Amino acid sequence: MNIDPEKSRHKIVIGEIEALRVKRQQKLADRPHPSLKRFTQQELNDEAFHSYKNLLVGRTRRIPNRQMIIKIAEYLECTSDERNDLLLAAGYLPILTELEGRSLERALEWAQQMMWSIPFPAMIVTHRQDIKGVNKPFRHLFDIPLERSYDGLMNRVDFHFNSDLPIRPRSTFDKVSFEQWEEHAKNGIHTFKREHMLSRYDAWYQKLFERVQKYNVDEYLNEPDTEAKVDHTQTILARMESTSEFVPIRYRQASISTGSRLYPQIEVFLPVDSAARTVFENLGCPTDCAFSLTQH
């Protein structure tokens, strides 16, 4: 028996979209949607794909183009896996997601080897902002404790916001440094949102922002993203080895992607002023800081 491929593809795509739509609608039985979305066929037609009703009743069997499938997935608030299933059903290549499992492990092994060859403070960060390794200069510069009790805080969110770690109090010691720290936090959140726009309905993404919210910084989450040019220079009180005194130093971050994906990446910290160069030299860093990196 001959099966019309166009008819079969049409049926599969409609089935995938409707299954997702009904799934979203069923969730509304527990609580209304924050933006009062109802996930009806008419609403999908009006807000995402104006030919959806025609597709449903068979007036057209033309499968929406790839960009429209992505738009439908956005309306349906799909996770990365759901969106890729929908793309595959429509005959399109899926969107590459971040590394997981053994692939991530191999990438982290390579990042560890690369990090040990970097003569400046550095840490390895995954797409979930988990910190999967730091080198000795980093641990000394930021006074990160070796106690196992701090292992649960090995996430970039905690490193920036948690006042039990030295980084936050030493980065907000006066009005200027606090404003600089605050601007860096806002920029980091906006950058993360832009990088992971298509993952914002994934469970890991939601959990990460729950982690941010526990620090009561909702104003940073809700502030509009202007994509304005930001000074990436930061200030921190660092210990001067010769006197054991804390002095303000200025540094900047640079990012190295260790493969074809954005993550995992190595964050490297470079001195900006003479006080920072002295502190970094005491950590064993080269005095010549002309290190070729892409600034983050």
C-alpha positions in Angstrom: 0.0 0.0 0.0 1.4 3.4 -1.0 1.4 6.1 1.7 1.5 9.7 0.7 4.7 11.1 2.4 3.2 14.6 2.4 0.0 13.4 4.1 2.0 11.3 6.6 4.3 14.2 7.5 1.4 16.6 7.9 -0.3 14.2 10.3 2.9 13.7 12.4 3.5 17.4 12.7 -0.1 18.2 13.7 0.0 15.3 16.2 3.2 16.7 17.8 1.9 20.2 18.0 -1.5 19.2 19.4 0.1 16.9 22.0 2.2 19.7 23.3 -0.7 22.2 23.2 -3.0 19.9 25.2 -0.1 19.2 27.7 0.2 22.9 28.3 -3.5 23.4 28.6 -3.8 20.6 31.2 -1.2 22.4 33.4 -3.6 25.4 33.5 -6.0 23.3 35.5 -3.7 23.7 38.5 -3.0 27.4 38.1 -3.6 30.1 35.5 -0.7 31.1 33.2 1.1 34.3 34.4 0.4 36.0 31.1 -3.1 34.5 30.9 -2.3 32.3 27.9 -4.9 29.6 27.3 -3.1 27.4 24.7 -6.2 27.1 22.5 -6.0 26.3 18.8 -7.4 29.7 18.0 -4.8 31.4 20.2 -2.0 29.4 18.6 -3.3 30.5 15.2 -3.6 34.2 16.3 -0.3 34.5 18.2 2.2 32.1 16.5 1.1 30.7 13.1 -1.7 32.3 11.2 -2.3 29.3 9.0 -2.6 26.8 11.8 -6.4 26.4 11.4 -5.9 25.7 7.7 -3.3 23.1 8.6 -5.6 21.5 11.1 -8.6 21.1 8.8 -6.4 20.0 5.8 -6.9 23.1 3.6 -3.1 23.1 3.3 -0.6 20.3 3.9 2.4 22.5 3.5 4.6 22.1 6.5 5.6 25.4 8.2 9.2 26.4 7.5 11.9 25.8 10.2 11.7 29.3 11.7 7.9 29.0 12.0 8.3 25.6 13.8 10.7 27.3 16.2 8.1 30.2 16.7 5.4 27.6 17.4 7.7 25.9 19.9 8.3 29.2 21.6 4.6 29.9 21.9 4.1 26.4 23.4 7.0 27.1 25.8 8.8 24.0 24.7 11.9 22.6 26.4 14.9 22.0 24.2 14.0 18.3 23.8 10.4 19.1 22.9 11.4 21.7 20.4 13.9 19.3 18.8 11.3 16.6 18.6 9.0 19.0 16.9 11.7 20.1 14.4 12.5 16.4 13.6 8.8 15.7 13.1 8.7 18.5 10.6 11.8 17.2 8.8 14.3 19.8 10.1 17.6 19.4 11.8 17.4 19.9 15.6 19.1 22.8 17.4 22.3 21.7 19.0 21.9 21.6 22.7 24.6 21.9 25.4 26.8 18.9 26.1 25.6 16.3 28.6 26.8 13.0 29.9 30.0 11.5 28.6 30.4 14.2 26.0 30.4 16.8 28.7 32.9 14.7 30.8 35.3 14.5 27.9 35.0 18.2 27.3 35.7 18.9 31.0 38.7 16.7 30.9 40.1 18.7 28.0 39.3 22.0 29.7 41.1 20.8 32.9 44.2 20.1 30.9 44.0 23.5 29.2 43.4 25.3 32.4 46.5 23.9 34.1 48.6 25.4 31.3 47.2 28.9 31.9 49.5 31.0 34.2 46.7 33.2 35.5 43.7 32.6 37.9 41.1 30.5 36.0 38.0 28.5 36.5 36.0 26.1 34.3 32.2 26.9 33.9 29.5 24.8 32.3 26.3 26.1 30.6 24.5 25.6 33.9 27.1 28.0 35.5 28.5 25.2 37.6 32.1 25.6 38.4 33.9 22.4 37.6 37.4 23.3 38.5 39.7 26.2 39.6 43.4 26.5 39.5 45.7 27.3 42.4 46.2 31.1 41.5 42.4 31.4 41.4 41.9 29.8 44.8 44.6 32.1 46.3 43.4 35.3 44.7 39.8 34.9 45.9 40.6 33.0 49.1 38.3 30.1 48.3 38.2 27.7 51.3 39.2 24.1 50.7 36.5 22.8 53.1 34.1 20.3 51.6 31.2 22.3 53.1 31.7 24.8 50.3 31.3 22.3 47.5 27.5 23.0 47.3 28.4 26.6 46.4 30.4 25.7 43.4 28.2 27.7 41.0 28.9 31.1 39.5 25.7 32.5 41.0 26.9 31.7 44.6 30.4 32.9 43.8 29.0 36.3 43.0 26.1 36.7 45.5 26.8 34.5 48.5 28.2 36.7 51.3 29.7 33.7 53.1 32.3 33.5 50.4 35.0 36.2 50.3 34.2 37.5 46.8 31.1 39.5 47.5 32.2 41.4 50.6 35.6 42.1 49.1 34.1 43.4 45.9 31.6 45.8 47.6 33.8 47.6 50.1 32.8 51.1 49.1 30.2 52.9 47.0 32.2 52.7 43.7 33.1 49.0 44.0 29.5 48.2 45.0 28.1 49.9 41.9 30.7 48.1 39.8 29.8 44.7 41.3 26.1 45.4 40.8 26.6 46.4 37.2 28.6 43.2 36.6 25.8 41.1 38.1 23.1 42.7 35.9 25.3 42.3 32.8 26.0 38.7 33.7 22.3 37.9 34.0 21.4 39.6 30.8 24.2 37.9 28.9 23.2 34.5 30.2 19.6 35.1 29.2 20.7 36.1 25.7 22.9 33.0 25.3 20.3 30.6 26.5 17.1 32.2 25.1 16.0 28.9 23.6 16.6 26.9 26.8 14.5 29.1 29.2 11.8 26.5 29.6 14.3 23.8 30.5 14.3 22.5 34.0 18.0 23.3 34.6 17.4 26.9 33.5 14.5 27.3 35.8 16.5 25.8 38.7 19.4 28.2 38.1 17.1 31.2 38.3 15.6 29.8 41.5 19.1 29.8 42.8 19.5 33.5 41.9 16.1 34.4 43.5 17.1 33.0 46.9 19.6 35.9 47.1 16.7 38.4 46.9 17.9 40.2 43.7 14.7 40.2 41.7 15.4 43.7 40.6 18.4 42.4 38.6 16.3 39.7 37.0 13.5 42.1 36.0 15.6 45.0 34.7 15.3 45.5 30.9 18.2 44.4 28.8 19.6 47.5 27.0 22.7 45.7 25.6 24.6 48.8 26.4 28.4 48.8 26.4 29.6 47.6 29.8 33.0 48.1 31.4 34.1 44.6 32.3 36.8 45.8 34.7 36.1 44.8 38.3 37.6 45.7 41.7 38.4 43.5 44.7 40.3 43.7 47.9 43.3 41.3 47.5 45.9 40.2 50.0 49.3 41.7 49.4 51.7 38.9 50.2 54.6 41.2 51.3 52.5 43.0 54.0 49.5 40.7 54.4 47.3 43.8 54.0 44.3 44.0 51.7 44.6 46.4 48.8 42.1 47.3 46.1 43.1 45.8 42.7 41.4 46.0 39.3 41.1 43.0 37.0 39.1 41.8 34.0 37.7 38.5 32.9 38.3 36.8 29.6 36.6 33.6 28.2 38.0 30.7 26.3 35.7 28.1 24.7 37.4 24.7 24.8 35.6 23.2 21.7 32.9 23.9 19.1 30.3 24.8 21.8 30.2 27.9 23.9 30.5 25.7 27.0 32.3 24.4 28.9 34.5 27.5 28.9 37.5 28.7 30.9 37.1 32.1 32.7 40.5 33.7 33.1 41.3 36.7 35.3 43.8 39.3 34.2 45.3 42.2 36.1 44.4 45.8 34.9 46.4 48.1 37.2 49.9 48.1 38.8 48.6 46.9 42.2 46.9 43.9 40.5 50.0 43.1 38.6 52.0 43.0 41.8 49.4 40.7 43.5 49.3 38.5 40.4 53.1 38.3 40.2 53.1 37.1 43.9 50.7 34.3 42.8 53.3 33.2 40.3 51.7 34.8 37.2 53.9 36.3 34.5 54.8 39.9 34.8 53.9 40.3 31.1 50.2 40.0 31.0 49.8 40.3 27.3 47.9 37.1 27.2 45.9 36.5 24.0 42.2 35.9 24.9 38.8 36.9 23.8 37.4 39.3 26.4 34.1 38.3 27.8 
